[in-house]
Amino acid sequence: MSVDITYFRIGRIIRSGAECFLCALEDEIERKYIDTHLSELVMDTKAREKLVQSGGFCNHHFYRMLAMATRPDSSDGHGIALITQSIIEKTIQDLQKQRKLGKENFPQTTAELLQENRRGTGFGLLSTINGIGDFTSSVTAGILWASISASAAFAFGAALAVAATTILMIHK
């Protein structure tokens, strides 16, 4: 009788006590593919270009990659950074093309900014950037509040709001 390596893999996962051996097997294989992509394939410029042209990853897999890359024991932070940079650069190029078409054709909502197959990745990036901004502003306000006063924290927030409004008005 010929036994495939899959037999041993399934047996190992069943013995591990996983609630569902199929889910555990799927998770293990998915992690291996993500790890390989982040550590090796992401450095291939042509493969990265094809990935960007195809619209990137769905929300679920982009999040999985981000979670794996930001683990303390991971050295793949540069891989996710390269992917994200490439996707952002493509998005900026697409937006610049749209803007050149004229304001009447310029998208008005976040969903309209990206092709349908890129929306998941786009919303994931938007949420990540918003989260970083929210965290940074909260830490800054907390430090100002604790070290100077509550008024200093509110004044700093107001100054940033005025600066952002001015920048938006200039670049309109």
C-alpha positions as CSV (number, residue, x, y, z in Angstrom):
1,M,0.0,0.0,0.0
2,S,1.3,3.4,-1.0
3,V,0.9,6.2,1.6
4,D,1.0,9.8,0.6
5,I,2.6,12.4,2.8
6,T,-0.8,14.0,3.2
7,Y,-1.8,11.0,5.3
8,F,0.9,11.7,7.8
9,R,0.1,15.4,7.9
10,I,-3.5,14.8,8.6
11,G,-2.6,12.2,11.3
12,R,-0.3,14.7,13.0
13,I,-3.0,17.4,13.1
14,I,-5.6,14.9,14.4
15,R,-3.2,13.9,17.2
16,S,-2.6,17.5,18.0
17,G,-6.2,17.8,19.3
18,A,-7.3,20.4,16.9
19,E,-11.0,21.1,17.0
20,C,-11.3,20.6,13.2
21,F,-8.4,19.0,11.5
22,L,-9.4,20.5,8.1
23,C,-9.4,24.0,9.5
24,A,-6.0,23.4,11.3
25,L,-4.6,22.0,8.1
26,E,-5.9,24.9,6.0
27,D,-4.4,27.4,8.5
28,E,-1.0,25.6,8.6
29,I,-0.7,25.6,4.8
30,E,-2.0,29.2,4.4
31,R,0.7,30.3,6.9
32,K,3.4,28.5,5.0
33,Y,2.4,30.2,1.7
34,I,2.1,33.6,3.3
35,D,5.5,33.2,5.0
36,T,7.1,32.1,1.7
37,H,5.5,35.0,-0.1
38,L,6.6,37.6,2.4
39,S,10.2,36.2,2.8
40,E,11.0,35.3,-0.8
41,L,8.5,36.1,-3.6
42,V,7.9,39.7,-2.5
43,M,11.5,40.5,-3.5
44,D,10.7,39.5,-7.1
45,T,9.8,42.8,-8.8
46,K,7.8,41.2,-11.7
47,A,5.8,39.1,-9.3
48,R,5.1,42.2,-7.1
49,E,4.0,44.1,-10.3
50,K,1.6,41.3,-11.3
51,L,0.2,41.2,-7.7
52,V,-0.4,45.0,-7.8
53,Q,-2.0,44.8,-11.3
54,S,-4.3,42.0,-10.2
55,G,-5.6,44.2,-7.3
56,G,-3.6,42.9,-4.4
57,F,-5.1,40.7,-1.7
58,C,-8.6,40.3,-0.2
59,N,-9.1,41.8,3.2
60,H,-8.7,38.5,5.0
61,H,-5.4,37.6,3.4
62,F,-4.0,41.1,3.6
63,Y,-4.8,41.1,7.3
64,R,-3.3,37.7,7.8
65,M,-0.1,38.8,6.1
66,L,0.0,42.0,8.2
67,A,-0.5,40.0,11.4
68,M,2.2,37.5,10.5
69,A,4.7,40.2,9.4
70,T,4.3,42.2,12.6
71,R,4.8,39.4,15.0
72,P,7.9,39.9,17.2
73,D,9.5,36.7,15.9
74,S,9.0,37.6,12.3
75,S,11.5,39.2,10.0
76,D,9.0,39.8,7.2
77,G,8.1,43.4,8.0
78,H,9.9,44.6,4.9
79,G,7.9,42.2,2.7
80,I,4.6,43.6,3.8
81,A,6.0,47.1,3.5
82,L,7.1,46.5,-0.1
83,I,3.7,45.1,-1.0
84,T,1.9,48.0,0.7
85,Q,4.2,50.6,-0.9
86,S,3.6,49.1,-4.4
87,I,-0.1,49.1,-3.9
88,I,-0.2,52.7,-2.6
89,E,2.0,53.9,-5.5
90,K,-0.4,52.2,-8.0
91,T,-3.4,53.8,-6.2
92,I,-1.7,57.2,-6.4
93,Q,-1.1,56.8,-10.1
94,D,-4.7,55.8,-10.6
95,L,-5.9,58.8,-8.7
96,Q,-3.6,61.2,-10.6
97,K,-5.0,59.7,-13.9
98,Q,-8.6,60.3,-12.6
99,R,-7.8,63.8,-11.5
100,K,-6.4,64.7,-15.0
101,L,-9.8,63.6,-16.5
102,G,-11.4,66.5,-14.7
103,K,-13.3,67.1,-11.5
104,E,-16.7,66.1,-12.9
105,N,-15.3,62.6,-13.4
106,F,-13.3,62.4,-10.1
107,P,-14.6,59.8,-7.6
108,Q,-16.4,61.2,-4.6
109,T,-16.3,58.3,-2.2
110,T,-13.6,55.9,-1.1
111,A,-15.2,53.0,-2.8
112,E,-15.2,54.8,-6.2
113,L,-11.4,55.5,-5.9
114,L,-10.4,51.9,-6.6
115,Q,-11.3,49.2,-9.1
116,E,-13.8,46.8,-7.6
117,N,-11.1,44.0,-7.2
118,R,-8.9,46.4,-5.2
119,R,-11.5,47.7,-2.8
120,G,-10.8,45.2,0.0
121,T,-7.1,46.0,0.0
122,G,-7.9,49.8,-0.3
123,F,-10.2,49.8,2.7
124,G,-7.7,47.7,4.6
125,L,-4.9,50.2,3.9
126,L,-7.2,53.1,4.7
127,S,-8.1,51.5,8.1
128,T,-4.5,50.8,8.9
129,I,-3.4,54.4,8.1
130,N,-6.4,55.8,10.1
131,G,-5.5,53.5,13.0
132,I,-1.9,54.6,13.0
133,G,-3.1,58.3,13.0
134,D,-5.6,57.7,15.8
135,F,-3.0,55.9,17.9
136,T,-0.4,58.6,17.3
137,S,-2.8,61.5,18.1
138,S,-4.1,59.8,21.2
139,V,-0.6,59.2,22.6
140,T,0.5,62.8,21.7
141,A,-2.6,64.3,23.4
142,G,-2.2,62.0,26.4
143,I,1.4,63.1,26.8
144,L,0.5,66.8,26.5
145,W,-2.4,66.4,28.9
146,A,-0.3,64.6,31.5
147,S,2.9,66.7,31.2
148,I,1.5,70.2,30.5
149,S,-2.3,70.5,30.8
150,A,-5.6,69.6,29.2
151,S,-5.7,73.0,27.5
152,A,-2.3,72.2,25.8
153,A,-3.8,69.0,24.4
154,F,-6.8,70.7,23.0
155,A,-4.8,73.6,21.6
156,F,-2.5,71.2,19.8
157,G,-5.5,69.4,18.3
158,A,-7.0,72.7,17.2
159,A,-3.6,73.8,15.6
160,L,-3.5,70.5,13.7
161,A,-7.0,71.0,12.5
162,V,-6.2,74.5,11.2
163,A,-3.0,73.3,9.5
164,A,-4.9,70.4,7.8
165,T,-7.7,72.8,6.6
166,T,-5.0,75.2,5.3
167,I,-3.3,72.4,3.4
168,L,-6.6,71.2,1.9
169,M,-7.4,74.7,0.8
170,I,-4.0,75.2,-0.8
171,H,-4.0,71.9,-2.7
172,K,-7.7,72.1,-3.8
